[in-house]
Amino acid sequence: MLRVFACLGFAAIAFSSLLAAQSSGNGPEDSYARFEKPGRMIRLPQGNRLSLYCAGNGYPIVVLEAGFGGGAYAEWHQLQPRVEQTTRTCSYDRAGYGFSELGNDLPRDIRHDVEDLHSLLKAAKEHGPYILVGHSDGGHIIGAFSDAYPNEVAGLVFLDAAVLVDKGQLSEPVEKPSADLQKYYDDQLAKIRTCLRRAETATGPLVAHHPGDYCLDSDEAAKLPRRMADALAVMAARPDNWRAFLSEAEQHYLFDDPTWQASLLPHHWEKLPIQVFTASVAALDDAHSAALYGLTATDHEAIATARAGRKRWESLQARICELSRNCQVHLIPTADHEVQNAVPDEVAHSIRDLVFELREQHTQPR
């Protein structure tokens, strides 16, 4: 058994991995407006509240699941307005992120994330079956949700996403993650812990940007509309943001935990329509790779390690389709991990086609 992992989504931090989309081409700042204040605050059974953003009408509902950082603000400002023109669509801030409360529900493992999403949709009376769209680490969550609640899922869309796979379900062996790659992830965890300590001990808001600020990702924030960059910096200063992210990072990448893996495998996606979008970035030169992976351009060893993980990830993305009888892979020539921001029209078009396909099946006589 092996986890297909998202080295790009993890290389950046919290919402930082969501900031790769530059302001040019993103449209007016109004595209972020719906996420500048809490959505519907829905209380979960354990007591904390999550912020839910829904718009549009129609069946099936498209549910958008963010990657690491778990917030809707930068992940879905391009895609959600497009999808809501076709059907109802919902995004949300996972516990601890954005405007959502963390509460005491730790650790934030995949099963907790799945149960939170299920409870959230039930409490909000947003009824399935759903088309689940997962970006980066969100792929883990939508895959696990589909297996836990198969009657509530009508289709899956993976956006440059990580998934958990059972090598026994694939036609060829899967390479095990290298020790170098494990070290790379351990280094990222150390940086996240540093940011948590910084947020916990701060005497004032950490909103001042300066180049190279890892915890505020100032280099990427400089490319964004100022209003968005400032809002995300305020969110990043909240200790709960880092507590949630650290817990998810520790729990979602348990490379050698067969008991944990066995609790989530195998998948049962044979009858589900699946769309897979993969950003083609492994062929980038060192200078561009360093910027994308959050590394220095002279650290060629670290770049090579990150690139090797990325190559493995891209090659395994297509093999997700071995798990479904109705699956299509879209290879996107972009260095943007957020493919939904890089090519929002293409992603929205595929989701629209899937919506129409499912509507037609629903209306056909049985």
TIRO-232629 format. One record per residue (C-alpha): residue in one letter; residue number from 1; x, y, z. Coordinates in Angstrom, 3 decimals, decimal comma. Each point is the difference from the previous one (the first is absolute). Layout:
BEGIN
type=A&seq=NUM&c1=X&c2=Y&c3=Z
...
//
This chain:
BEGIN
type=M&seq=1&c1=0,000&c2=0,000&c3=0,000
type=L&seq=2&c1=1,227&c2=3,478&c3=-0,771
type=R&seq=3&c1=-1,108&c2=3,578&c3=0,182
type=V&seq=4&c1=0,240&c2=2,085&c3=-3,138
type=F&seq=5&c1=1,194&c2=3,247&c3=1,528
type=A&seq=6&c1=-0,121&c2=3,668&c3=-0,961
type=C&seq=7&c1=3,507&c2=1,399&c3=0,312
type=L&seq=8&c1=-1,021&c2=3,388&c3=-1,361
type=G&seq=9&c1=-2,999&c2=0,389&c3=2,244
type=F&seq=10&c1=2,150&c2=-0,822&c3=3,019
type=A&seq=11&c1=3,031&c2=2,067&c3=-1,004
type=A&seq=12&c1=-1,916&c2=3,174&c3=0,633
type=I&seq=13&c1=-1,580&c2=0,686&c3=3,364
type=A&seq=14&c1=-3,586&c2=0,264&c3=1,185
type=F&seq=15&c1=-1,769&c2=2,315&c3=-2,391
type=S&seq=16&c1=3,381&c2=0,831&c3=-1,562
type=S&seq=17&c1=-0,319&c2=-2,846&c3=-2,481
type=L&seq=18&c1=-3,190&c2=1,653&c3=-1,150
type=L&seq=19&c1=1,686&c2=3,265&c3=-0,865
type=A&seq=20&c1=1,738&c2=-1,034&c3=-3,209
type=A&seq=21&c1=-2,665&c2=1,626&c3=-2,173
type=Q&seq=22&c1=1,216&c2=3,468&c3=-0,874
type=S&seq=23&c1=-2,285&c2=3,003&c3=-0,074
type=S&seq=24&c1=0,454&c2=0,423&c3=-3,757
type=G&seq=25&c1=-2,651&c2=-1,994&c3=-1,812
type=N&seq=26&c1=-1,989&c2=-0,688&c3=3,138
type=G&seq=27&c1=-2,635&c2=2,592&c3=-0,742
type=P&seq=28&c1=-1,126&c2=2,778&c3=2,336
type=E&seq=29&c1=0,434&c2=-0,169&c3=3,750
type=D&seq=30&c1=-3,753&c2=-0,476&c3=0,179
type=S&seq=31&c1=0,614&c2=-3,655&c3=-0,849
type=Y&seq=32&c1=1,243&c2=-0,394&c3=3,594
type=A&seq=33&c1=-2,813&c2=2,010&c3=1,574
type=R&seq=34&c1=-2,216&c2=-2,898&c3=1,099
type=F&seq=35&c1=2,847&c2=-1,401&c3=2,099
type=E&seq=36&c1=0,928&c2=3,225&c3=1,781
type=K&seq=37&c1=-2,534&c2=-0,632&c3=2,733
type=P&seq=38&c1=-1,398&c2=-3,183&c3=1,513
type=G&seq=39&c1=-2,496&c2=-1,981&c3=-2,022
type=R&seq=40&c1=-2,765&c2=-1,876&c3=1,746
type=M&seq=41&c1=1,443&c2=-1,004&c3=3,353
type=I&seq=42&c1=-1,138&c2=-3,595&c3=0,481
type=R&seq=43&c1=0,382&c2=-1,621&c3=3,413
type=L&seq=44&c1=1,272&c2=-3,571&c3=-0,004
type=P&seq=45&c1=-0,991&c2=-2,655&c3=2,556
type=Q&seq=46&c1=3,301&c2=0,461&c3=1,877
type=G&seq=47&c1=-0,813&c2=3,680&c3=0,526
type=N&seq=48&c1=2,299&c2=1,975&c3=-2,304
type=R&seq=49&c1=-1,331&c2=1,901&c3=-3,022
type=L&seq=50&c1=1,156&c2=-0,138&c3=-3,618
type=S&seq=51&c1=-0,425&c2=2,720&c3=-2,617
type=L&seq=52&c1=-1,930&c2=-1,227&c3=-3,066
type=Y&seq=53&c1=-0,330&c2=1,849&c3=-3,320
type=C&seq=54&c1=-2,756&c2=-1,268&c3=-2,329
type=A&seq=55&c1=-1,452&c2=1,573&c3=-3,150
type=G&seq=56&c1=-1,964&c2=-0,979&c3=-3,077
type=N&seq=57&c1=-2,828&c2=-2,460&c3=-0,490
type=G&seq=58&c1=-0,394&c2=-3,441&c3=-1,440
type=Y&seq=59&c1=0,944&c2=-3,640&c3=0,336
type=P&seq=60&c1=2,465&c2=-1,479&c3=0,758
type=I&seq=61&c1=1,721&c2=2,276&c3=2,502
type=V&seq=62&c1=3,712&c2=0,477&c3=-0,680
type=V&seq=63&c1=2,004&c2=0,008&c3=3,249
type=L&seq=64&c1=3,471&c2=1,562&c3=-0,101
type=E&seq=65&c1=2,671&c2=-1,369&c3=2,366
type=A&seq=66&c1=3,158&c2=2,082&c3=0,444
type=G&seq=67&c1=3,568&c2=-1,219&c3=0,340
type=F&seq=68&c1=2,334&c2=0,658&c3=2,913
type=G&seq=69&c1=-1,062&c2=3,165&c3=1,734
type=G&seq=70&c1=-3,625&c2=-1,003&c3=-0,365
type=G&seq=71&c1=-1,362&c2=3,464&c3=-0,838
type=A&seq=72&c1=-2,317&c2=0,984&c3=-2,831
type=Y&seq=73&c1=1,328&c2=3,540&c3=-0,477
type=A&seq=74&c1=2,754&c2=-0,586&c3=-2,571
type=E&seq=75&c1=-0,915&c2=-3,507&c3=-1,108
type=W&seq=76&c1=-3,429&c2=0,595&c3=-1,497
type=H&seq=77&c1=-0,352&c2=3,689&c3=-0,913
type=Q&seq=78&c1=0,421&c2=-0,892&c3=-3,694
type=L&seq=79&c1=-1,818&c2=-3,312&c3=-0,256
type=Q&seq=80&c1=-3,023&c2=0,351&c3=2,271
type=P&seq=81&c1=-1,566&c2=2,972&c3=-1,865
type=R&seq=82&c1=0,313&c2=-1,957&c3=-3,238
type=V&seq=83&c1=-1,473&c2=-3,238&c3=1,329
type=E&seq=84&c1=-2,930&c2=1,729&c3=1,690
type=Q&seq=85&c1=-1,209&c2=1,073&c3=-3,442
type=T&seq=86&c1=-0,704&c2=-3,695&c3=-0,665
type=T&seq=87&c1=-1,064&c2=-1,418&c3=3,358
type=R&seq=88&c1=0,141&c2=0,586&c3=3,744
type=T&seq=89&c1=3,508&c2=-0,021&c3=1,397
type=C&seq=90&c1=1,401&c2=0,188&c3=3,533
type=S&seq=91&c1=3,461&c2=0,682&c3=1,400
type=Y&seq=92&c1=1,038&c2=0,380&c3=3,629
type=D&seq=93&c1=2,858&c2=0,745&c3=2,384
type=R&seq=94&c1=1,168&c2=-3,133&c3=1,776
type=A&seq=95&c1=0,287&c2=0,087&c3=3,777
type=G&seq=96&c1=2,534&c2=2,580&c3=1,130
type=Y&seq=97&c1=0,381&c2=1,695&c3=-3,374
type=G&seq=98&c1=-1,547&c2=3,157&c3=-1,391
type=F&seq=99&c1=-3,016&c2=0,886&c3=2,122
type=S&seq=100&c1=-0,615&c2=-3,535&c3=1,314
type=E&seq=101&c1=0,562&c2=-0,937&c3=3,625
type=L&seq=102&c1=2,430&c2=-2,743&c3=0,952
type=G&seq=103&c1=-1,560&c2=-1,055&c3=3,271
type=N&seq=104&c1=1,580&c2=-2,894&c3=1,881
type=D&seq=105&c1=-0,351&c2=-2,599&c3=-2,723
type=L&seq=106&c1=3,628&c2=-1,077&c3=-0,457
type=P&seq=107&c1=1,819&c2=-1,663&c3=-1,615
type=R&seq=108&c1=-1,157&c2=1,151&c3=-3,434
type=D&seq=109&c1=0,331&c2=-3,290&c3=-1,833
type=I&seq=110&c1=-1,825&c2=-0,862&c3=-3,211
type=R&seq=111&c1=-2,814&c2=-1,744&c3=1,824
type=H&seq=112&c1=-0,679&c2=3,107&c3=2,058
type=D&seq=113&c1=-0,024&c2=2,124&c3=-3,160
type=V&seq=114&c1=-2,411&c2=-2,407&c3=-1,694
type=E&seq=115&c1=-2,363&c2=-0,048&c3=2,959
type=D&seq=116&c1=0,118&c2=3,785&c3=0,277
type=L&seq=117&c1=-0,965&c2=0,369&c3=-3,651
type=H&seq=118&c1=-2,789&c2=-2,543&c3=0,328
type=S&seq=119&c1=-1,373&c2=1,666&c3=3,142
type=L&seq=120&c1=0,308&c2=3,442&c3=-1,597
type=L&seq=121&c1=-2,010&c2=-0,893&c3=-3,102
type=K&seq=122&c1=-2,636&c2=-1,814&c3=2,057
type=A&seq=123&c1=-0,398&c2=2,893&c3=2,470
type=A&seq=124&c1=-0,172&c2=2,509&c3=-2,864
type=K&seq=125&c1=-2,649&c2=-2,135&c3=-1,764
type=E&seq=126&c1=2,085&c2=-0,164&c3=-3,173
type=H&seq=127&c1=-1,104&c2=-3,362&c3=-1,309
type=G&seq=128&c1=1,922&c2=-2,479&c3=-2,165
type=P&seq=129&c1=1,032&c2=-1,906&c3=-1,860
type=Y&seq=130&c1=2,830&c2=2,443&c3=-0,667
type=I&seq=131&c1=2,716&c2=0,564&c3=-2,525
type=L&seq=132&c1=3,082&c2=0,359&c3=2,186
type=V&seq=133&c1=2,866&c2=2,149&c3=-1,266
type=G&seq=134&c1=3,310&c2=-0,287&c3=1,863
type=H&seq=135&c1=3,130&c2=2,078&c3=-0,501
type=S&seq=136&c1=3,405&c2=-1,260&c3=1,182
type=D&seq=137&c1=-0,464&c2=-1,583&c3=3,437
type=G&seq=138&c1=-3,739&c2=0,401&c3=-0,479
type=G&seq=139&c1=0,291&c2=-3,035&c3=-2,261
type=H&seq=140&c1=0,664&c2=-2,138&c3=3,073
type=I&seq=141&c1=-3,152&c2=1,307&c3=1,627
type=I&seq=142&c1=-2,423&c2=-0,373&c3=-2,903
type=G&seq=143&c1=1,313&c2=-3,500&c3=-0,692
type=A&seq=144&c1=-0,502&c2=-1,060&c3=3,600
type=F&seq=145&c1=-3,436&c2=1,671&c3=0,085
type=S&seq=146&c1=-1,066&c2=-1,935&c3=-3,082
type=D&seq=147&c1=0,955&c2=-3,307&c3=1,597
type=A&seq=148&c1=-1,630&c2=0,863&c3=3,319
type=Y&seq=149&c1=-3,249&c2=1,249&c3=-1,579
type=P&seq=150&c1=-0,243&c2=-1,576&c3=-3,470
type=N&seq=151&c1=-3,717&c2=0,697&c3=-0,368
type=E&seq=152&c1=0,625&c2=3,719&c3=0,481
type=V&seq=153&c1=2,586&c2=0,428&c3=-2,781
type=A&seq=154&c1=-0,822&c2=0,242&c3=-3,704
type=G&seq=155&c1=3,436&c2=0,880&c3=-1,393
type=L&seq=156&c1=3,561&c2=1,028&c3=0,868
type=V&seq=157&c1=2,256&c2=2,723&c3=-1,415
type=F&seq=158&c1=3,676&c2=-0,001&c3=1,028
type=L&seq=159&c1=1,900&c2=3,274&c3=-0,519
type=D&seq=160&c1=3,741&c2=-0,690&c3=0,115
type=A&seq=161&c1=-1,028&c2=-2,075&c3=2,964
type=A&seq=162&c1=1,518&c2=-2,459&c3=2,414
type=V&seq=163&c1=-1,864&c2=-3,253&c3=0,533
type=L&seq=164&c1=0,473&c2=-3,111&c3=2,049
type=V&seq=165&c1=0,336&c2=-3,090&c3=-2,183
type=D&seq=166&c1=0,395&c2=-3,696&c3=0,611
type=K&seq=167&c1=2,764&c2=-1,334&c3=-2,227
type=G&seq=168&c1=-1,958&c2=-3,234&c3=-0,210
type=Q&seq=169&c1=-2,636&c2=1,875&c3=-2,021
type=L&seq=170&c1=2,521&c2=1,160&c3=-2,613
type=S&seq=171&c1=1,327&c2=-1,898&c3=-3,000
type=E&seq=172&c1=3,671&c2=0,719&c3=0,777
type=P&seq=173&c1=2,030&c2=0,394&c3=3,212
type=V&seq=174&c1=0,256&c2=3,451&c3=1,545
type=E&seq=175&c1=3,326&c2=1,416&c3=1,085
type=K&seq=176&c1=0,325&c2=0,644&c3=3,727
type=P&seq=177&c1=0,814&c2=3,581&c3=1,122
type=S&seq=178&c1=3,728&c2=0,519&c3=0,483
type=A&seq=179&c1=1,749&c2=0,840&c3=3,260
type=D&seq=180&c1=0,983&c2=3,342&c3=-1,532
type=L&seq=181&c1=-3,602&c2=0,853&c3=-0,640
type=Q&seq=182&c1=-0,948&c2=-0,912&c3=3,556
type=K&seq=183&c1=2,737&c2=2,359&c3=1,207
type=Y&seq=184&c1=-1,438&c2=2,713&c3=-2,239
type=Y&seq=185&c1=-3,405&c2=-0,352&c3=1,662
type=D&seq=186&c1=1,578&c2=-0,079&c3=3,447
type=D&seq=187&c1=1,722&c2=3,296&c3=-0,782
type=Q&seq=188&c1=-3,335&c2=1,531&c3=-0,977
type=L&seq=189&c1=-1,543&c2=-1,194&c3=3,263
type=A&seq=190&c1=2,788&c2=1,724&c3=1,915
type=K&seq=191&c1=-0,784&c2=3,288&c3=-1,767
type=I&seq=192&c1=-3,701&c2=-0,324&c3=0,798
type=R&seq=193&c1=0,819&c2=-0,547&c3=3,684
type=T&seq=194&c1=2,115&c2=3,151&c3=-0,082
type=C&seq=195&c1=-2,930&c2=1,977&c3=-1,414
type=L&seq=196&c1=-2,289&c2=-1,379&c3=2,697
type=R&seq=197&c1=2,394&c2=1,099&c3=2,743
type=R&seq=198&c1=0,246&c2=3,413&c3=-1,618
type=A&seq=199&c1=-3,784&c2=0,397&c3=-0,075
type=E&seq=200&c1=-0,390&c2=-1,220&c3=3,592
type=T&seq=201&c1=2,617&c2=2,370&c3=1,406
type=A&seq=202&c1=-0,754&c2=3,108&c3=-2,053
type=T&seq=203&c1=-0,858&c2=3,147&c3=1,916
type=G&seq=204&c1=-1,794&c2=1,565&c3=-2,969
type=P&seq=205&c1=-1,400&c2=-0,906&c3=-3,421
type=L&seq=206&c1=2,511&c2=-1,516&c3=-2,432
type=V&seq=207&c1=-1,167&c2=1,909&c3=-3,027
type=A&seq=208&c1=3,148&c2=1,862&c3=-1,074
type=H&seq=209&c1=1,386&c2=-1,432&c3=-3,246
type=H&seq=210&c1=3,703&c2=-0,240&c3=-0,723
type=P&seq=211&c1=1,790&c2=-2,078&c3=-2,650
type=G&seq=212&c1=0,675&c2=-3,591&c3=0,929
type=D&seq=213&c1=-2,484&c2=-0,165&c3=2,887
type=Y&seq=214&c1=-0,794&c2=-3,697&c3=-0,038
type=C&seq=215&c1=-2,901&c2=0,149&c3=2,421
type=L&seq=216&c1=-1,782&c2=2,747&c3=-1,931
type=D&seq=217&c1=1,320&c2=-1,135&c3=-3,402
type=S&seq=218&c1=0,729&c2=3,619&c3=-0,815
type=D&seq=219&c1=1,626&c2=-0,739&c3=-3,354
type=E&seq=220&c1=-3,210&c2=-1,530&c3=-1,339
type=A&seq=221&c1=-2,238&c2=2,473&c3=1,805
type=A&seq=222&c1=1,735&c2=2,810&c3=-1,880
type=K&seq=223&c1=-1,516&c2=-1,351&c3=-3,220
type=L&seq=224&c1=-3,553&c2=0,123&c3=1,317
type=P&seq=225&c1=-2,555&c2=2,792&c3=0,267
type=R&seq=226&c1=0,905&c2=1,883&c3=3,168
type=R&seq=227&c1=-3,406&c2=-0,561&c3=1,565
type=M&seq=228&c1=0,349&c2=-3,741&c3=-0,379
type=A&seq=229&c1=3,614&c2=-0,095&c3=1,182
type=D&seq=230&c1=-0,841&c2=1,968&c3=3,145
type=A&seq=231&c1=-3,006&c2=-2,185&c3=0,822
type=L&seq=232&c1=2,010&c2=-3,189&c3=-0,367
type=A&seq=233&c1=2,821&c2=1,410&c3=2,110
type=V&seq=234&c1=-2,452&c2=0,647&c3=2,830
type=M&seq=235&c1=-1,272&c2=-3,576&c3=-0,275
type=A&seq=236&c1=3,575&c2=-1,313&c3=0,075
type=A&seq=237&c1=0,656&c2=1,828&c3=3,267
type=R&seq=238&c1=-2,677&c2=-2,066&c3=1,777
type=P&seq=239&c1=1,528&c2=-2,861&c3=2,055
type=D&seq=240&c1=-2,950&c2=-2,259&c3=-0,841
type=N&seq=241&c1=0,931&c2=0,299&c3=-3,684
type=W&seq=242&c1=3,384&c2=-1,563&c3=0,746
type=R&seq=243&c1=-1,335&c2=-2,512&c3=2,519
type=A&seq=244&c1=-2,420&c2=-1,313&c3=-2,606
type=F&seq=245&c1=2,585&c2=-0,031&c3=-2,751
type=L&seq=246&c1=2,677&c2=-1,701&c3=2,084
type=S&seq=247&c1=-2,437&c2=-2,661&c3=1,142
type=E&seq=248&c1=-1,189&c2=-0,680&c3=-3,558
type=A&seq=249&c1=3,568&c2=-0,096&c3=-1,301
type=E&seq=250&c1=1,039&c2=-2,478&c3=2,688
type=Q&seq=251&c1=-3,047&c2=-2,216&c3=-0,490
type=H&seq=252&c1=-0,431&c2=0,008&c3=-3,794
type=Y&seq=253&c1=3,493&c2=-1,237&c3=-0,862
type=L&seq=254&c1=0,475&c2=-3,168&c3=2,028
type=F&seq=255&c1=2,187&c2=-1,781&c3=-2,522
type=D&seq=256&c1=0,568&c2=-3,207&c3=1,953
type=D&seq=257&c1=-3,150&c2=-0,532&c3=2,023
type=P&seq=258&c1=-1,710&c2=-3,111&c3=-1,422
type=T&seq=259&c1=-2,759&c2=0,022&c3=2,616
type=W&seq=260&c1=-0,933&c2=3,550&c3=-0,871
type=Q&seq=261&c1=0,212&c2=-0,718&c3=-3,735
type=A&seq=262&c1=-2,092&c2=-3,134&c3=0,291
type=S&seq=263&c1=-2,752&c2=1,971&c3=1,724
type=L&seq=264&c1=-0,450&c2=2,108&c3=-3,145
type=L&seq=265&c1=0,626&c2=-2,547&c3=-2,769
type=P&seq=266&c1=-0,852&c2=-1,367&c3=-2,496
type=H&seq=267&c1=-1,985&c2=2,521&c3=-2,021
type=H&seq=268&c1=-3,291&c2=-0,879&c3=-1,678
type=W&seq=269&c1=-0,171&c2=2,468&c3=-2,863
type=E&seq=270&c1=-0,685&c2=-2,434&c3=-2,841
type=K&seq=271&c1=-3,399&c2=1,476&c3=-0,883
type=L&seq=272&c1=0,836&c2=3,641&c3=0,704
type=P&seq=273&c1=0,765&c2=2,469&c3=-2,792
type=I&seq=274&c1=3,386&c2=1,573&c3=0,751
type=Q&seq=275&c1=1,854&c2=2,968&c3=-1,456
type=V&seq=276&c1=3,718&c2=0,470&c3=0,733
type=F&seq=277&c1=1,806&c2=3,310&c3=-0,603
type=T&seq=278&c1=3,792&c2=-0,074&c3=0,296
type=A&seq=279&c1=2,357&c2=2,979&c3=-0,213
type=S&seq=280&c1=3,030&c2=-0,840&c3=-2,123
type=V&seq=281&c1=2,873&c2=1,510&c3=1,990
type=A&seq=282&c1=2,649&c2=-2,709&c3=0,456
type=A&seq=283&c1=1,903&c2=1,081&c3=-3,133
type=L&seq=284&c1=0,687&c2=3,535&c3=1,279
type=D&seq=285&c1=3,609&c2=1,164&c3=0,312
type=D&seq=286&c1=1,595&c2=0,511&c3=3,410
type=A&seq=287&c1=-0,702&c2=3,732&c3=0,197
type=H&seq=288&c1=-3,734&c2=-0,375&c3=-0,585
type=S&seq=289&c1=-0,168&c2=-3,183&c3=2,072
type=A&seq=290&c1=1,617&c2=1,715&c3=2,974
type=A&seq=291&c1=-2,576&c2=2,773&c3=-0,072
type=L&seq=292&c1=-2,832&c2=-2,480&c3=-0,274
type=Y&seq=293&c1=1,244&c2=-2,351&c3=2,723
type=G&seq=294&c1=0,899&c2=2,828&c3=2,387
type=L&seq=295&c1=3,729&c2=-0,789&c3=-0,159
type=T&seq=296&c1=3,122&c2=2,000&c3=-0,757
type=A&seq=297&c1=1,236&c2=-0,224&c3=-3,586
type=T&seq=298&c1=3,440&c2=-1,210&c3=1,128
type=D&seq=299&c1=-1,310&c2=-2,913&c3=2,065
type=H&seq=300&c1=0,169&c2=-2,432&c3=-2,887
type=E&seq=301&c1=-0,211&c2=-3,096&c3=2,188
type=A&seq=302&c1=-3,274&c2=1,115&c3=1,581
type=I&seq=303&c1=-1,358&c2=1,007&c3=-3,391
type=A&seq=304&c1=0,882&c2=-3,414&c3=-1,426
type=T&seq=305&c1=-1,759&c2=-1,702&c3=2,911
type=A&seq=306&c1=-3,124&c2=2,109&c3=-0,445
type=R&seq=307&c1=0,043&c2=-0,543&c3=-3,766
type=A&seq=308&c1=0,291&c2=-3,763&c3=0,430
type=G&seq=309&c1=-3,045&c2=0,008&c3=2,241
type=R&seq=310&c1=-1,865&c2=2,163&c3=-2,470
type=K&seq=311&c1=0,839&c2=-2,328&c3=-2,914
type=R&seq=312&c1=-1,269&c2=-2,953&c3=2,000
type=W&seq=313&c1=-3,164&c2=1,896&c3=0,849
type=E&seq=314&c1=-0,711&c2=1,048&c3=-3,576
type=S&seq=315&c1=0,507&c2=-3,526&c3=-1,314
type=L&seq=316&c1=-2,309&c2=-1,435&c3=2,644
type=Q&seq=317&c1=-2,744&c2=2,545&c3=-0,614
type=A&seq=318&c1=-0,937&c2=-1,717&c3=-3,242
type=R&seq=319&c1=-0,169&c2=-3,327&c3=1,791
type=I&seq=320&c1=-2,895&c2=1,226&c3=2,085
type=C&seq=321&c1=-1,993&c2=-0,885&c3=-3,077
type=E&seq=322&c1=0,776&c2=-3,670&c3=0,544
type=L&seq=323&c1=-2,459&c2=0,199&c3=2,891
type=S&seq=324&c1=-3,000&c2=1,084&c3=-2,101
type=R&seq=325&c1=-1,742&c2=-1,152&c3=-3,161
type=N&seq=326&c1=-0,831&c2=3,610&c3=-0,895
type=C&seq=327&c1=3,064&c2=2,197&c3=0,423
type=Q&seq=328&c1=1,852&c2=2,682&c3=-1,937
type=V&seq=329&c1=3,383&c2=1,648&c3=0,608
type=H&seq=330&c1=0,706&c2=3,620&c3=-0,952
type=L&seq=331&c1=3,713&c2=0,895&c3=-0,112
type=I&seq=332&c1=0,223&c2=3,769&c3=0,444
type=P&seq=333&c1=3,174&c2=1,708&c3=-1,289
type=T&seq=334&c1=0,413&c2=2,333&c3=2,957
type=A&seq=335&c1=2,352&c2=0,466&c3=2,920
type=D&seq=336&c1=-2,942&c2=0,984&c3=2,176
type=H&seq=337&c1=-0,911&c2=-2,626&c3=2,570
type=E&seq=338&c1=-3,398&c2=1,710&c3=0,271
type=V&seq=339&c1=-1,215&c2=-1,228&c3=-3,391
type=Q&seq=340&c1=-3,488&c2=1,262&c3=0,838
type=N&seq=341&c1=1,460&c2=3,513&c3=-0,016
type=A&seq=342&c1=2,291&c2=-0,549&c3=-2,969
type=V&seq=343&c1=-2,714&c2=-1,393&c3=-2,307
type=P&seq=344&c1=-3,325&c2=0,668&c3=1,782
type=D&seq=345&c1=-2,057&c2=-0,112&c3=-3,187
type=E&seq=346&c1=1,340&c2=-3,412&c3=-0,961
type=V&seq=347&c1=-0,625&c2=-1,426&c3=3,468
type=A&seq=348&c1=-3,483&c2=1,555&c3=0,165
type=H&seq=349&c1=-0,824&c2=-1,382&c3=-3,449
type=S&seq=350&c1=0,892&c2=-3,545&c3=1,078
type=I&seq=351&c1=-2,058&c2=0,346&c3=3,162
type=R&seq=352&c1=-2,921&c2=1,314&c3=-2,061
type=D&seq=353&c1=0,230&c2=-3,001&c3=-2,330
type=L&seq=354&c1=-0,003&c2=-2,312&c3=3,004
type=V&seq=355&c1=-3,041&c2=1,786&c3=1,443
type=F&seq=356&c1=-1,907&c2=-0,388&c3=-3,275
type=E&seq=357&c1=1,036&c2=-3,663&c3=-0,271
type=L&seq=358&c1=-1,345&c2=-0,735&c3=3,464
type=R&seq=359&c1=-3,198&c2=1,935&c3=-0,612
type=E&seq=360&c1=-0,618&c2=-2,011&c3=-3,150
type=Q&seq=361&c1=0,537&c2=-3,253&c3=1,855
type=H&seq=362&c1=-2,411&c2=1,152&c3=2,690
type=T&seq=363&c1=-2,766&c2=0,719&c3=-2,513
type=Q&seq=364&c1=0,408&c2=-3,185&c3=-2,027
type=P&seq=365&c1=-2,586&c2=-2,738&c3=0,663
type=R&seq=366&c1=1,279&c2=-2,816&c3=2,115
//
